[in-house]
Amino acid sequence: MLTIYLKDLLITARHGVHQHEKTQAQRFSVSVEVSLETRANTSDRLEDTLDWSRLRQIVVSAVQNTSFNLIERLAQQIADEILKTDERIKKLTVSIDKLDAFRTGVPGIKLIVKARS
C-alpha cells in the first residue's frame, strides 16, 4: 500500500456558523492523505497512482464552491469527492485548519475514512 499526500493547501473560502464567516472569506489550510493499493512504485506510470493535480483540483473546488456551517461537513465533502475518483483507495484522511478563527491558536479537524472493501 502507498500513501499519497498534499499538505497545507492554503485556500480562502466562506465556512462557519457565524454571519461574518458567511460573508467574509477566511483562510483554511487543507491536507489530505490517500492510501491505496498501487504498483506505481514499480511501474512508473501515472495511471497506476493518483494524480496530485487532480487531487488538488478536487480539494480546492470543494472548499471554494461550497459553504458549510461546520468544517467537519466540509471534510466529509472533500472525502466523498476523492473517494469517487478511484476504487483502489483504502483509507483517506482530510485535515482542515481554520487559520483566522482566533488571534492565537489554530483550531481544526481531522477526518479519517476507511473505504469500503
Biopython code that builds the backbone (N, CA, C, O; Angstrom):
import numpy as np
from Bio.PDB.StructureBuilder import StructureBuilder

atoms = [
    (1, "MET", "N", (0.847, -1.170, 0.000)),
    (1, "MET", "CA", (0.000, 0.000, 0.000)),
    (1, "MET", "C", (0.895, 1.237, 0.000)),
    (1, "MET", "O", (1.964, 1.243, 0.611)),
    (2, "LEU", "N", (0.452, 2.266, -0.683)),
    (2, "LEU", "CA", (1.185, 3.518, -0.826)),
    (2, "LEU", "C", (0.300, 4.652, -0.322)),
    (2, "LEU", "O", (-0.914, 4.622, -0.523)),
    (3, "THR", "N", (0.885, 5.642, 0.325)),
    (3, "THR", "CA", (0.132, 6.817, 0.759)),
    (3, "THR", "C", (0.627, 8.033, -0.006)),
    (3, "THR", "O", (1.819, 8.338, -0.026)),
    (4, "ILE", "N", (-0.308, 8.708, -0.626)),
    (4, "ILE", "CA", (-0.051, 9.927, -1.385)),
    (4, "ILE", "C", (-0.640, 11.076, -0.568)),
    (4, "ILE", "O", (-1.714, 10.934, 0.016)),
    (5, "TYR", "N", (0.048, 12.197, -0.525)),
    (5, "TYR", "CA", (-0.500, 13.297, 0.262)),
    (5, "TYR", "C", (-0.245, 14.652, -0.373)),
    (5, "TYR", "O", (0.677, 14.842, -1.167)),
    (6, "LEU", "N", (-1.102, 15.581, 0.012)),
    (6, "LEU", "CA", (-0.947, 17.005, -0.270)),
    (6, "LEU", "C", (-1.029, 17.704, 1.079)),
    (6, "LEU", "O", (-1.971, 17.477, 1.838)),
    (7, "LYS", "N", (-0.057, 18.546, 1.382)),
    (7, "LYS", "CA", (-0.030, 19.206, 2.674)),
    (7, "LYS", "C", (-0.235, 20.703, 2.532)),
    (7, "LYS", "O", (0.285, 21.348, 1.622)),
    (8, "ASP", "N", (-1.003, 21.222, 3.455)),
    (8, "ASP", "CA", (-1.101, 22.669, 3.670)),
    (8, "ASP", "C", (-1.525, 23.470, 2.438)),
    (8, "ASP", "O", (-0.920, 24.493, 2.116)),
    (9, "LEU", "N", (-2.562, 23.001, 1.760)),
    (9, "LEU", "CA", (-3.128, 23.814, 0.683)),
    (9, "LEU", "C", (-3.818, 25.015, 1.328)),
    (9, "LEU", "O", (-4.747, 24.842, 2.117)),
    (10, "LEU", "N", (-3.383, 26.206, 1.008)),
    (10, "LEU", "CA", (-3.952, 27.425, 1.571)),
    (10, "LEU", "C", (-5.057, 27.904, 0.644)),
    (10, "LEU", "O", (-4.806, 28.281, -0.500)),
    (11, "ILE", "N", (-6.309, 27.885, 1.161)),
    (11, "ILE", "CA", (-7.473, 28.197, 0.345)),
    (11, "ILE", "C", (-8.350, 29.195, 1.097)),
    (11, "ILE", "O", (-8.616, 29.021, 2.286)),
    (12, "THR", "N", (-8.790, 30.221, 0.412)),
    (12, "THR", "CA", (-9.678, 31.215, 1.003)),
    (12, "THR", "C", (-11.117, 30.873, 0.638)),
    (12, "THR", "O", (-11.435, 30.638, -0.528)),
    (13, "ALA", "N", (-11.993, 30.848, 1.661)),
    (13, "ALA", "CA", (-13.391, 30.456, 1.416)),
    (13, "ALA", "C", (-14.270, 30.944, 2.562)),
    (13, "ALA", "O", (-13.802, 31.588, 3.502)),
    (14, "ARG", "N", (-15.556, 30.621, 2.458)),
    (14, "ARG", "CA", (-16.546, 31.044, 3.457)),
    (14, "ARG", "C", (-17.210, 29.814, 4.082)),
    (14, "ARG", "O", (-18.114, 29.222, 3.492)),
    (15, "HIS", "N", (-16.762, 29.443, 5.261)),
    (15, "HIS", "CA", (-17.363, 28.343, 6.014)),
    (15, "HIS", "C", (-17.420, 28.759, 7.473)),
    (15, "HIS", "O", (-16.459, 29.324, 7.994)),
    (16, "GLY", "N", (-18.531, 28.487, 8.134)),
    (16, "GLY", "CA", (-18.659, 28.794, 9.553)),
    (16, "GLY", "C", (-20.090, 29.061, 9.942)),
    (16, "GLY", "O", (-20.948, 29.273, 9.084)),
    (17, "VAL", "N", (-20.348, 29.053, 11.222)),
    (17, "VAL", "CA", (-21.708, 29.243, 11.725)),
    (17, "VAL", "C", (-22.060, 30.707, 11.937)),
    (17, "VAL", "O", (-23.239, 31.062, 11.954)),
    (18, "HIS", "N", (-21.062, 31.555, 12.096)),
    (18, "HIS", "CA", (-21.317, 32.970, 12.364)),
    (18, "HIS", "C", (-21.530, 33.749, 11.064)),
    (18, "HIS", "O", (-20.959, 33.418, 10.025)),
    (19, "GLN", "N", (-22.354, 34.777, 11.144)),
    (19, "GLN", "CA", (-22.689, 35.562, 9.951)),
    (19, "GLN", "C", (-21.449, 36.138, 9.277)),
    (19, "GLN", "O", (-21.349, 36.118, 8.051)),
    (20, "HIS", "N", (-20.506, 36.649, 10.058)),
    (20, "HIS", "CA", (-19.301, 37.240, 9.447)),
    (20, "HIS", "C", (-18.483, 36.188, 8.694)),
    (20, "HIS", "O", (-17.765, 36.529, 7.754)),
    (21, "GLU", "N", (-18.579, 34.923, 9.089)),
    (21, "GLU", "CA", (-17.857, 33.859, 8.394)),
    (21, "GLU", "C", (-18.522, 33.529, 7.052)),
    (21, "GLU", "O", (-17.872, 33.030, 6.134)),
    (22, "LYS", "N", (-19.804, 33.811, 6.955)),
    (22, "LYS", "CA", (-20.531, 33.545, 5.715)),
    (22, "LYS", "C", (-20.337, 34.659, 4.690)),
    (22, "LYS", "O", (-20.491, 34.440, 3.489)),
    (23, "THR", "N", (-19.999, 35.855, 5.171)),
    (23, "THR", "CA", (-19.854, 36.992, 4.257)),
    (23, "THR", "C", (-18.400, 37.372, 3.995)),
    (23, "THR", "O", (-18.075, 37.890, 2.927)),
    (24, "GLN", "N", (-17.534, 37.117, 4.961)),
    (24, "GLN", "CA", (-16.127, 37.495, 4.814)),
    (24, "GLN", "C", (-15.277, 36.230, 4.695)),
    (24, "GLN", "O", (-15.277, 35.383, 5.588)),
    (25, "ALA", "N", (-14.565, 36.117, 3.596)),
    (25, "ALA", "CA", (-13.728, 34.934, 3.375)),
    (25, "ALA", "C", (-12.606, 34.872, 4.401)),
    (25, "ALA", "O", (-12.101, 35.893, 4.870)),
    (26, "GLN", "N", (-12.235, 33.650, 4.730)),
    (26, "GLN", "CA", (-11.121, 33.426, 5.646)),
    (26, "GLN", "C", (-10.232, 32.309, 5.110)),
    (26, "GLN", "O", (-10.605, 31.593, 4.180)),
    (27, "ARG", "N", (-9.065, 32.173, 5.702)),
    (27, "ARG", "CA", (-8.094, 31.202, 5.207)),
    (27, "ARG", "C", (-8.256, 29.839, 5.889)),
    (27, "ARG", "O", (-8.473, 29.739, 7.096)),
    (28, "PHE", "N", (-8.141, 28.806, 5.068)),
    (28, "PHE", "CA", (-8.160, 27.431, 5.533)),
    (28, "PHE", "C", (-6.903, 26.741, 5.016)),
    (28, "PHE", "O", (-6.464, 26.989, 3.893)),
    (29, "SER", "N", (-6.336, 25.880, 5.839)),
    (29, "SER", "CA", (-5.235, 25.039, 5.406)),
    (29, "SER", "C", (-5.765, 23.607, 5.358)),
    (29, "SER", "O", (-6.239, 23.074, 6.361)),
    (30, "VAL", "N", (-5.678, 22.997, 4.185)),
    (30, "VAL", "CA", (-6.242, 21.659, 3.996)),
    (30, "VAL", "C", (-5.124, 20.702, 3.575)),
    (30, "VAL", "O", (-4.318, 21.004, 2.695)),
    (31, "SER", "N", (-5.100, 19.553, 4.224)),
    (31, "SER", "CA", (-4.166, 18.482, 3.866)),
    (31, "SER", "C", (-4.950, 17.203, 3.673)),
    (31, "SER", "O", (-5.937, 16.960, 4.368)),
    (32, "VAL", "N", (-4.516, 16.387, 2.735)),
    (32, "VAL", "CA", (-5.146, 15.081, 2.518)),
    (32, "VAL", "C", (-4.070, 14.016, 2.390)),
    (32, "VAL", "O", (-2.988, 14.251, 1.851)),
    (33, "GLU", "N", (-4.401, 12.847, 2.900)),
    (33, "GLU", "CA", (-3.568, 11.658, 2.726)),
    (33, "GLU", "C", (-4.456, 10.564, 2.173)),
    (33, "GLU", "O", (-5.535, 10.302, 2.706)),
    (34, "VAL", "N", (-4.011, 9.932, 1.115)),
    (34, "VAL", "CA", (-4.788, 8.878, 0.464)),
    (34, "VAL", "C", (-3.927, 7.623, 0.380)),
    (34, "VAL", "O", (-2.872, 7.626, -0.253)),
    (35, "SER", "N", (-4.380, 6.559, 1.018)),
    (35, "SER", "CA", (-3.673, 5.279, 0.954)),
    (35, "SER", "C", (-4.400, 4.381, -0.031)),
    (35, "SER", "O", (-5.621, 4.235, 0.034)),
    (36, "LEU", "N", (-3.644, 3.778, -0.948)),
    (36, "LEU", "CA", (-4.256, 2.946, -1.961)),
    (36, "LEU", "C", (-3.343, 1.804, -2.356)),
    (36, "LEU", "O", (-2.126, 1.842, -2.173)),
    (37, "GLU", "N", (-3.980, 0.797, -2.900)),
    (37, "GLU", "CA", (-3.242, -0.321, -3.474)),
    (37, "GLU", "C", (-2.795, 0.105, -4.862)),
    (37, "GLU", "O", (-3.617, 0.461, -5.707)),
    (38, "THR", "N", (-1.503, 0.068, -5.090)),
    (38, "THR", "CA", (-0.970, 0.513, -6.372)),
    (38, "THR", "C", (0.347, -0.193, -6.661)),
    (38, "THR", "O", (0.998, -0.736, -5.769)),
    (39, "ARG", "N", (0.710, -0.168, -7.908)),
    (39, "ARG", "CA", (2.019, -0.687, -8.305)),
    (39, "ARG", "C", (2.856, 0.407, -8.951)),
    (39, "ARG", "O", (3.814, 0.132, -9.673)),
    (40, "ALA", "N", (2.478, 1.651, -8.680)),
    (40, "ALA", "CA", (3.188, 2.793, -9.269)),
    (40, "ALA", "C", (4.663, 2.815, -8.887)),
    (40, "ALA", "O", (5.496, 3.303, -9.651)),
    (41, "ASN", "N", (4.987, 2.292, -7.717)),
    (41, "ASN", "CA", (6.389, 2.289, -7.287)),
    (41, "ASN", "C", (7.250, 1.360, -8.131)),
    (41, "ASN", "O", (8.476, 1.470, -8.111)),
    (42, "THR", "N", (6.625, 0.441, -8.874)),
    (42, "THR", "CA", (7.399, -0.423, -9.768)),
    (42, "THR", "C", (7.091, -0.168, -11.244)),
    (42, "THR", "O", (7.926, -0.425, -12.111)),
    (43, "SER", "N", (5.892, 0.337, -11.523)),
    (43, "SER", "CA", (5.509, 0.543, -12.934)),
    (43, "SER", "C", (6.007, 1.872, -13.495)),
    (43, "SER", "O", (6.310, 1.976, -14.683)),
    (44, "ASP", "N", (6.091, 2.899, -12.624)),
    (44, "ASP", "CA", (6.497, 4.238, -13.049)),
    (44, "ASP", "C", (5.509, 4.853, -14.034)),
    (44, "ASP", "O", (5.894, 5.622, -14.915)),
    (45, "ARG", "N", (4.208, 4.501, -13.876)),
    (45, "ARG", "CA", (3.168, 5.016, -14.778)),
    (45, "ARG", "C", (2.135, 5.817, -13.982)),
    (45, "ARG", "O", (1.664, 5.365, -12.939)),
    (46, "LEU", "N", (1.791, 6.989, -14.470)),
    (46, "LEU", "CA", (0.849, 7.870, -13.794)),
    (46, "LEU", "C", (-0.504, 7.191, -13.582)),
    (46, "LEU", "O", (-1.128, 7.377, -12.537)),
    (47, "GLU", "N", (-0.954, 6.421, -14.539)),
    (47, "GLU", "CA", (-2.258, 5.767, -14.397)),
    (47, "GLU", "C", (-2.294, 4.727, -13.286)),
    (47, "GLU", "O", (-3.367, 4.243, -12.925)),
    (48, "ASP", "N", (-1.133, 4.378, -12.740)),
    (48, "ASP", "CA", (-1.078, 3.426, -11.636)),
    (48, "ASP", "C", (-1.084, 4.095, -10.261)),
    (48, "ASP", "O", (-0.878, 3.442, -9.238)),
    (49, "THR", "N", (-1.321, 5.390, -10.254)),
    (49, "THR", "CA", (-1.363, 6.125, -8.989)),
    (49, "THR", "C", (-2.454, 7.189, -9.072)),
    (49, "THR", "O", (-3.229, 7.211, -10.027)),
    (50, "LEU", "N", (-2.516, 8.063, -8.082)),
    (50, "LEU", "CA", (-3.417, 9.213, -8.131)),
    (50, "LEU", "C", (-2.613, 10.431, -8.566)),
    (50, "LEU", "O", (-1.519, 10.679, -8.061)),
    (51, "ASP", "N", (-3.154, 11.169, -9.486)),
    (51, "ASP", "CA", (-2.503, 12.375, -9.986)),
    (51, "ASP", "C", (-2.650, 13.496, -8.945)),
    (51, "ASP", "O", (-3.770, 13.871, -8.597)),
    (52, "TRP", "N", (-1.539, 14.024, -8.456)),
    (52, "TRP", "CA", (-1.582, 15.094, -7.467)),
    (52, "TRP", "C", (-2.385, 16.294, -7.949)),
    (52, "TRP", "O", (-3.105, 16.913, -7.166)),
    (53, "SER", "N", (-2.269, 16.625, -9.217)),
    (53, "SER", "CA", (-3.000, 17.779, -9.759)),
    (53, "SER", "C", (-4.504, 17.569, -9.657)),
    (53, "SER", "O", (-5.244, 18.485, -9.297)),
    (54, "ARG", "N", (-4.948, 16.370, -9.972)),
    (54, "ARG", "CA", (-6.384, 16.053, -9.868)),
    (54, "ARG", "C", (-6.840, 16.095, -8.416)),
    (54, "ARG", "O", (-7.915, 16.616, -8.116)),
    (55, "LEU", "N", (-6.043, 15.560, -7.530)),
    (55, "LEU", "CA", (-6.365, 15.580, -6.106)),
    (55, "LEU", "C", (-6.474, 17.022, -5.603)),
    (55, "LEU", "O", (-7.405, 17.361, -4.873)),
    (56, "ARG", "N", (-5.538, 17.848, -5.989)),
    (56, "ARG", "CA", (-5.566, 19.263, -5.598)),
    (56, "ARG", "C", (-6.808, 19.963, -6.149)),
    (56, "ARG", "O", (-7.447, 20.746, -5.447)),
    (57, "GLN", "N", (-7.140, 19.684, -7.382)),
    (57, "GLN", "CA", (-8.319, 20.287, -8.015)),
    (57, "GLN", "C", (-9.593, 19.929, -7.244)),
    (57, "GLN", "O", (-10.455, 20.783, -7.034)),
    (58, "ILE", "N", (-9.709, 18.688, -6.830)),
    (58, "ILE", "CA", (-10.887, 18.246, -6.070)),
    (58, "ILE", "C", (-10.990, 19.006, -4.753)),
    (58, "ILE", "O", (-12.066, 19.481, -4.390)),
    (59, "VAL", "N", (-9.877, 19.121, -4.040)),
    (59, "VAL", "CA", (-9.881, 19.802, -2.747)),
    (59, "VAL", "C", (-10.235, 21.276, -2.906)),
    (59, "VAL", "O", (-11.126, 21.778, -2.220)),
    (60, "VAL", "N", (-9.550, 21.967, -3.796)),
    (60, "VAL", "CA", (-9.788, 23.400, -3.988)),
    (60, "VAL", "C", (-11.238, 23.654, -4.408)),
    (60, "VAL", "O", (-11.878, 24.570, -3.894)),
    (61, "SER", "N", (-11.747, 22.863, -5.321)),
    (61, "SER", "CA", (-13.126, 23.029, -5.780)),
    (61, "SER", "C", (-14.124, 22.829, -4.636)),
    (61, "SER", "O", (-15.061, 23.613, -4.482)),
    (62, "ALA", "N", (-13.923, 21.794, -3.850)),
    (62, "ALA", "CA", (-14.838, 21.529, -2.735)),
    (62, "ALA", "C", (-14.825, 22.663, -1.714)),
    (62, "ALA", "O", (-15.877, 23.049, -1.203)),
    (63, "VAL", "N", (-13.656, 23.193, -1.416)),
    (63, "VAL", "CA", (-13.552, 24.255, -0.415)),
    (63, "VAL", "C", (-14.133, 25.566, -0.943)),
    (63, "VAL", "O", (-14.852, 26.256, -0.220)),
    (64, "GLN", "N", (-13.834, 25.914, -2.182)),
    (64, "GLN", "CA", (-14.260, 27.204, -2.718)),
    (64, "GLN", "C", (-15.698, 27.217, -3.232)),
    (64, "GLN", "O", (-16.327, 28.275, -3.245)),
    (65, "ASN", "N", (-16.221, 26.096, -3.644)),
    (65, "ASN", "CA", (-17.541, 26.076, -4.283)),
    (65, "ASN", "C", (-18.660, 25.580, -3.380)),
    (65, "ASN", "O", (-19.764, 25.305, -3.849)),
    (66, "THR", "N", (-18.378, 25.463, -2.080)),
    (66, "THR", "CA", (-19.412, 25.092, -1.113)),
    (66, "THR", "C", (-19.349, 26.071, 0.039)),
    (66, "THR", "O", (-18.416, 26.869, 0.136)),
    (67, "SER", "N", (-20.337, 26.012, 0.907)),
    (67, "SER", "CA", (-20.318, 26.799, 2.135)),
    (67, "SER", "C", (-21.062, 26.003, 3.198)),
    (67, "SER", "O", (-22.275, 25.809, 3.108)),
    (68, "PHE", "N", (-20.333, 25.548, 4.195)),
    (68, "PHE", "CA", (-20.920, 24.753, 5.268)),
    (68, "PHE", "C", (-20.771, 25.479, 6.591)),
    (68, "PHE", "O", (-19.867, 26.298, 6.759)),
    (69, "ASN", "N", (-21.646, 25.183, 7.520)),
    (69, "ASN", "CA", (-21.510, 25.717, 8.873)),
    (69, "ASN", "C", (-20.292, 25.130, 9.570)),
    (69, "ASN", "O", (-19.564, 25.836, 10.268)),
    (70, "LEU", "N", (-20.078, 23.835, 9.376)),
    (70, "LEU", "CA", (-19.018, 23.131, 10.092)),
    (70, "LEU", "C", (-17.933, 22.637, 9.138)),
    (70, "LEU", "O", (-18.225, 22.150, 8.045)),
    (71, "ILE", "N", (-16.681, 22.768, 9.563)),
    (71, "ILE", "CA", (-15.600, 22.234, 8.721)),
    (71, "ILE", "C", (-15.595, 20.709, 8.746)),
    (71, "ILE", "O", (-14.994, 20.078, 7.876)),
    (72, "GLU", "N", (-16.248, 20.122, 9.719)),
    (72, "GLU", "CA", (-16.406, 18.670, 9.729)),
    (72, "GLU", "C", (-17.177, 18.218, 8.487)),
    (72, "GLU", "O", (-16.834, 17.216, 7.859)),
    (73, "ARG", "N", (-18.214, 18.968, 8.151)),
    (73, "ARG", "CA", (-19.017, 18.653, 6.956)),
    (73, "ARG", "C", (-18.211, 18.905, 5.686)),
    (73, "ARG", "O", (-18.315, 18.149, 4.721)),
    (74, "LEU", "N", (-17.416, 19.958, 5.688)),
    (74, "LEU", "CA", (-16.547, 20.240, 4.550)),
    (74, "LEU", "C", (-15.559, 19.098, 4.334)),
    (74, "LEU", "O", (-15.333, 18.681, 3.198)),
    (75, "ALA", "N", (-14.974, 18.595, 5.406)),
    (75, "ALA", "CA", (-14.029, 17.472, 5.298)),
    (75, "ALA", "C", (-14.710, 16.249, 4.693)),
    (75, "ALA", "O", (-14.112, 15.546, 3.879)),
    (76, "GLN", "N", (-15.953, 15.990, 5.085)),
    (76, "GLN", "CA", (-16.674, 14.839, 4.521)),
    (76, "GLN", "C", (-16.937, 15.039, 3.035)),
    (76, "GLN", "O", (-16.851, 14.090, 2.256)),
    (77, "GLN", "N", (-17.259, 16.273, 2.635)),
    (77, "GLN", "CA", (-17.478, 16.570, 1.219)),
    (77, "GLN", "C", (-16.213, 16.303, 0.403)),
    (77, "GLN", "O", (-16.269, 15.708, -0.674)),
    (78, "ILE", "N", (-15.082, 16.750, 0.928)),
    (78, "ILE", "CA", (-13.802, 16.506, 0.252)),
    (78, "ILE", "C", (-13.551, 15.011, 0.145)),
    (78, "ILE", "O", (-13.185, 14.515, -0.920)),
    (79, "ALA", "N", (-13.745, 14.292, 1.242)),
    (79, "ALA", "CA", (-13.525, 12.842, 1.244)),
    (79, "ALA", "C", (-14.436, 12.145, 0.242)),
    (79, "ALA", "O", (-13.986, 11.275, -0.504)),
    (80, "ASP", "N", (-15.703, 12.515, 0.218)),
    (80, "ASP", "CA", (-16.660, 11.895, -0.719)),
    (80, "ASP", "C", (-16.219, 12.084, -2.164)),
    (80, "ASP", "O", (-16.292, 11.156, -2.969)),
    (81, "GLU", "N", (-15.761, 13.289, -2.489)),
    (81, "GLU", "CA", (-15.341, 13.573, -3.860)),
    (81, "GLU", "C", (-14.074, 12.794, -4.230)),
    (81, "GLU", "O", (-13.962, 12.282, -5.344)),
    (82, "ILE", "N", (-13.143, 12.709, -3.312)),
    (82, "ILE", "CA", (-11.909, 11.957, -3.588)),
    (82, "ILE", "C", (-12.219, 10.469, -3.750)),
    (82, "ILE", "O", (-11.698, 9.823, -4.659)),
    (83, "LEU", "N", (-13.058, 9.930, -2.880)),
    (83, "LEU", "CA", (-13.388, 8.503, -2.953)),
    (83, "LEU", "C", (-14.040, 8.120, -4.277)),
    (83, "LEU", "O", (-13.897, 6.986, -4.732)),
    (84, "LYS", "N", (-14.746, 9.046, -4.890)),
    (84, "LYS", "CA", (-15.383, 8.782, -6.193)),
    (84, "LYS", "C", (-14.359, 8.577, -7.311)),
    (84, "LYS", "O", (-14.677, 7.977, -8.338)),
    (85, "THR", "N", (-13.149, 9.064, -7.122)),
    (85, "THR", "CA", (-12.169, 9.082, -8.211)),
    (85, "THR", "C", (-11.462, 7.764, -8.452)),
    (85, "THR", "O", (-10.996, 7.500, -9.560)),
    (86, "ASP", "N", (-11.378, 6.920, -7.403)),
    (86, "ASP", "CA", (-10.560, 5.725, -7.576)),
    (86, "ASP", "C", (-10.983, 4.638, -6.597)),
    (86, "ASP", "O", (-10.999, 4.858, -5.386)),
    (87, "GLU", "N", (-11.320, 3.484, -7.115)),
    (87, "GLU", "CA", (-11.781, 2.378, -6.270)),
    (87, "GLU", "C", (-10.647, 1.686, -5.523)),
    (87, "GLU", "O", (-10.909, 0.841, -4.667)),
    (88, "ARG", "N", (-9.394, 2.021, -5.825)),
    (88, "ARG", "CA", (-8.248, 1.422, -5.127)),
    (88, "ARG", "C", (-7.990, 2.058, -3.765)),
    (88, "ARG", "O", (-7.182, 1.545, -2.991)),
    (89, "ILE", "N", (-8.663, 3.166, -3.462)),
    (89, "ILE", "CA", (-8.433, 3.879, -2.206)),
    (89, "ILE", "C", (-8.916, 3.025, -1.028)),
    (89, "ILE", "O", (-10.052, 2.551, -1.008)),
    (90, "LYS", "N", (-8.028, 2.845, -0.056)),
    (90, "LYS", "CA", (-8.334, 2.046, 1.136)),
    (90, "LYS", "C", (-8.574, 2.913, 2.370)),
    (90, "LYS", "O", (-9.359, 2.555, 3.248)),
    (91, "LYS", "N", (-7.898, 4.039, 2.425)),
    (91, "LYS", "CA", (-8.009, 4.920, 3.587)),
    (91, "LYS", "C", (-7.737, 6.345, 3.138)),
    (91, "LYS", "O", (-6.912, 6.594, 2.259)),
    (92, "LEU", "N", (-8.444, 7.270, 3.759)),
    (92, "LEU", "CA", (-8.343, 8.674, 3.378)),
    (92, "LEU", "C", (-8.406, 9.524, 4.642)),
    (92, "LEU", "O", (-9.260, 9.312, 5.503)),
    (93, "THR", "N", (-7.501, 10.480, 4.743)),
    (93, "THR", "CA", (-7.510, 11.414, 5.864)),
    (93, "THR", "C", (-7.581, 12.832, 5.306)),
    (93, "THR", "O", (-6.811, 13.201, 4.419)),
    (94, "VAL", "N", (-8.510, 13.617, 5.833)),
    (94, "VAL", "CA", (-8.648, 15.026, 5.463)),
    (94, "VAL", "C", (-8.474, 15.840, 6.732)),
    (94, "VAL", "O", (-9.187, 15.630, 7.713)),
    (95, "SER", "N", (-7.522, 16.774, 6.715)),
    (95, "SER", "CA", (-7.286, 17.670, 7.850)),
    (95, "SER", "C", (-7.559, 19.094, 7.398)),
    (95, "SER", "O", (-7.127, 19.515, 6.326)),
    (96, "ILE", "N", (-8.284, 19.827, 8.233)),
    (96, "ILE", "CA", (-8.592, 21.225, 7.914)),
    (96, "ILE", "C", (-8.287, 22.076, 9.136)),
    (96, "ILE", "O", (-8.769, 21.801, 10.235)),
    (97, "ASP", "N", (-7.484, 23.110, 8.934)),
    (97, "ASP", "CA", (-7.200, 24.111, 9.959)),
    (97, "ASP", "C", (-7.882, 25.411, 9.550)),
    (97, "ASP", "O", (-7.832, 25.818, 8.390)),
    (98, "LYS", "N", (-8.508, 26.043, 10.510)),
    (98, "LYS", "CA", (-9.185, 27.323, 10.266)),
    (98, "LYS", "C", (-8.255, 28.421, 10.788)),
    (98, "LYS", "O", (-8.267, 28.750, 11.975)),
    (99, "LEU", "N", (-7.461, 28.974, 9.891)),
    (99, "LEU", "CA", (-6.339, 29.821, 10.276)),
    (99, "LEU", "C", (-6.717, 31.161, 10.889)),
    (99, "LEU", "O", (-5.943, 31.707, 11.675)),
    (100, "ASP", "N", (-7.873, 31.704, 10.559)),
    (100, "ASP", "CA", (-8.240, 33.039, 11.021)),
    (100, "ASP", "C", (-9.286, 33.043, 12.133)),
    (100, "ASP", "O", (-9.866, 34.089, 12.422)),
    (101, "ALA", "N", (-9.536, 31.908, 12.753)),
    (101, "ALA", "CA", (-10.590, 31.827, 13.769)),
    (101, "ALA", "C", (-10.232, 32.577, 15.050)),
    (101, "ALA", "O", (-11.084, 33.241, 15.640)),
    (102, "PHE", "N", (-8.987, 32.476, 15.476)),
    (102, "PHE", "CA", (-8.545, 33.092, 16.732)),
    (102, "PHE", "C", (-7.271, 33.899, 16.505)),
    (102, "PHE", "O", (-6.564, 33.706, 15.517)),
    (103, "ARG", "N", (-6.996, 34.795, 17.427)),
    (103, "ARG", "CA", (-5.746, 35.553, 17.357)),
    (103, "ARG", "C", (-4.533, 34.657, 17.587)),
    (103, "ARG", "O", (-3.513, 34.778, 16.909)),
    (104, "THR", "N", (-4.666, 33.761, 18.553)),
    (104, "THR", "CA", (-3.600, 32.796, 18.818)),
    (104, "THR", "C", (-4.214, 31.404, 18.866)),
    (104, "THR", "O", (-5.322, 31.219, 19.370)),
    (105, "GLY", "N", (-3.504, 30.454, 18.352)),
    (105, "GLY", "CA", (-4.003, 29.083, 18.301)),
    (105, "GLY", "C", (-4.770, 28.837, 17.019)),
    (105, "GLY", "O", (-5.433, 29.731, 16.494)),
    (106, "VAL", "N", (-4.675, 27.636, 16.528)),
    (106, "VAL", "CA", (-5.335, 27.267, 15.273)),
    (106, "VAL", "C", (-6.232, 26.057, 15.517)),
    (106, "VAL", "O", (-5.735, 24.965, 15.791)),
    (107, "PRO", "N", (-7.559, 26.244, 15.418)),
    (107, "PRO", "CA", (-8.449, 25.099, 15.553)),
    (107, "PRO", "C", (-8.534, 24.328, 14.240)),
    (107, "PRO", "O", (-8.300, 24.876, 13.163)),
    (108, "GLY", "N", (-8.867, 23.068, 14.352)),
    (108, "GLY", "CA", (-9.005, 22.276, 13.138)),
    (108, "GLY", "C", (-9.604, 20.915, 13.435)),
    (108, "GLY", "O", (-9.919, 20.582, 14.578)),
    (109, "ILE", "N", (-9.751, 20.145, 12.376)),
    (109, "ILE", "CA", (-10.301, 18.797, 12.498)),
    (109, "ILE", "C", (-9.516, 17.845, 11.611)),
    (109, "ILE", "O", (-8.816, 18.253, 10.685)),
    (110, "LYS", "N", (-9.656, 16.570, 11.924)),
    (110, "LYS", "CA", (-9.070, 15.526, 11.090)),
    (110, "LYS", "C", (-10.129, 14.435, 10.930)),
    (110, "LYS", "O", (-10.614, 13.881, 11.916)),
    (111, "LEU", "N", (-10.478, 14.136, 9.696)),
    (111, "LEU", "CA", (-11.449, 13.092, 9.373)),
    (111, "LEU", "C", (-10.704, 11.921, 8.763)),
    (111, "LEU", "O", (-9.950, 12.089, 7.805)),
    (112, "ILE", "N", (-10.913, 10.737, 9.315)),
    (112, "ILE", "CA", (-10.291, 9.526, 8.774)),
    (112, "ILE", "C", (-11.401, 8.609, 8.283)),
    (112, "ILE", "O", (-12.307, 8.246, 9.034)),
    (113, "VAL", "N", (-11.314, 8.239, 6.999)),
    (113, "VAL", "CA", (-12.323, 7.402, 6.377)),
    (113, "VAL", "C", (-11.653, 6.140, 5.872)),
    (113, "VAL", "O", (-10.668, 6.205, 5.136)),
    (114, "LYS", "N", (-12.177, 5.003, 6.262)),
    (114, "LYS", "CA", (-11.720, 3.735, 5.692)),
    (114, "LYS", "C", (-12.700, 3.379, 4.593)),
    (114, "LYS", "O", (-13.903, 3.266, 4.831)),
    (115, "ALA", "N", (-12.183, 3.203, 3.396)),
    (115, "ALA", "CA", (-13.038, 2.930, 2.231)),
    (115, "ALA", "C", (-13.654, 1.543, 2.354)),
    (115, "ALA", "O", (-13.121, 0.647, 3.009)),
    (116, "ARG", "N", (-14.787, 1.410, 1.703)),
    (116, "ARG", "CA", (-15.466, 0.114, 1.668)),
    (116, "ARG", "C", (-14.621, -0.886, 0.894)),
    (116, "ARG", "O", (-14.044, -0.563, -0.144)),
    (117, "SER", "N", (-14.559, -2.085, 1.407)),
    (117, "SER", "CA", (-13.769, -3.127, 0.737)),
    (117, "SER", "C", (-14.545, -3.796, -0.354)),
    (117, "SER", "O", (-14.029, -4.695, -1.018)),
]
sb = StructureBuilder()
sb.init_structure("model")
sb.init_model(0)
sb.init_chain("A")
sb.init_seg("    ")
for serial, (resi, resn, name, xyz) in enumerate(atoms, 1):
    if name == "N":
        sb.init_residue(resn, " ", resi, " ")
    sb.init_atom(name, np.array(xyz, "f"), 0.0, 1.0, " ", f" {name:<3s}", serial, name[0])
structure = sb.get_structure()
